[in-house]
Amino acid sequence: MEDNARQRNIGTLLLELGRVTEQDLERALEHQRIQGGYFGQALVDLGIVEQEELDFGLAAQANLPYLVPDVDHIDPDVAGLVPPTWALRHNAMPVQREDGWLTLLLDSPLKAGLAEQISRRTGLSVKLALCSPRIVRDAIRQVYKLEPVREKAERVLSTEAFWTLASSPSASRWGLSVRRDLVIGWIDNGDGVKRHPLMHNWLVFLDRLLSPPPSQLLPGHGMRQWRASVRPDHSPTAVNVTSLSGPGGHDLLFEPLRERESELANLPGASIIASLRESARSGKTALGVRSPTGQAARSLVTRLPRLLLKSGHRSVCLFREGGHTISEDVLILTLPEDGSEDEWISFTRDLALDAVGVEIEPSSQSSWQQVLELAPLTLVVLTGTGGKPPAGLSWHLWCDDDRTPRWQLESA
């Protein structure tokens, strides 16, 4: 019963964040009934959420911040409050000391008991932060300057040892060449390709490591490409797989997907998203999103329609600067500088969209009123710090730092 309640909680949180639907949760529950394991892992295995999104939800469930460490700004003296062996054993590390408080970075809320142990060791009060296991592990290796896993090329490796060698730290790409009596692994680190003879258990290991398992997808002949999620105790989070198969064997190429941790860390908290979603569903909502230079505000505005609206929404963003985030489900355009922006705004209103993001100064009263009526959900990019939000907004969402935004919400 307790496990079922926990499942509903993480499912509800991801639902509030706009990352899953009710149908997704039913699919994951059915997958768990058949395959066993954890509910969250079922969501990842089915490709419904990424591992980082699940970890972000688990942090919210435990009421802990999700923190992606910047290893260049971690004080070695702070990390040195525990020895590297302790950090590796627990996959946990002190990352910040401020005003008598020590922030301990963990990979699981189940390790909260480490706080008392560290408090006794250091005499400091301890607060916890959560991050993905792989990110914590990589940060520990970098901060303590531990040698990455290395093996001699002449030694015959297991496929698991080869995968660790390729992904700790992650190479740009790696692969396998499988022939009847020979398996060769190769790694491209950017400074040349290194080869390693491997044992013949490659497919058994890859089927345990990747979802979907390669044995279900490898063709008898020809080329195939697919995306696979990686088991959470290995790196990276996900890979693109390309296979070339024929009567003589297989060649497989693995390319790590771009990480999304920093994007997740820059999202508003689950309670803010829930409040805004309720407002958007209740009626017309105008939200001002402010950051010092507008960079963080633009990035967030492109993602809010997906978080606040149902799937299948029709959304457009009109910005004054190009080169910002490319969205999978929002059309992003740069406003012209020839004085025709009023025509663009008028045409956008005629499209009867579900959401419109726009970057415009509220100096012209007539233009400002048009902007507020563009769509049921209007998202306005504002720049600067402090000051009262413009009239006509329902909500004001703001931060003081474009690089690491910590969003705060107030009723306008």
Secondary structure, 3 states (H helix, E strand, C coil): CHHHHHHHHHHHHHHHCCCCCHHHHHHHHHHHHHHCCCHHHHHHHCCCCCHHHHHHHHHHHCCCCECCCCHHHCCHHHHCCCCHHHHHHHCCEEEEEECCEEEEEECCHHHCCHHHHHHHHHCCEEEEEECCHHHHHHHHHHHCCCCCCCCCCCCCECHHHHHHHHHCCECCEEEEEEECCEEEEEEECCCCEEEEEECCCHHHHHHHHEECCHHHCCCCCEEEEEEEEECCCCCCCEEEEEEEEECCEEEEEEEECCCCHHHHHCCCCHHHHHHHHHHHHHCCEEEEEEECCCHHHHHHHHHHHHHHCCCCCCEEEEECCCCCCCCCCCEEEECCCCCCHHHHHHHHHHCCCCEEEEECCCCCHHHHHHHHCCCCEEEEEEECCCCCCCCCCCEEEECCCCCCCCCEEEEC
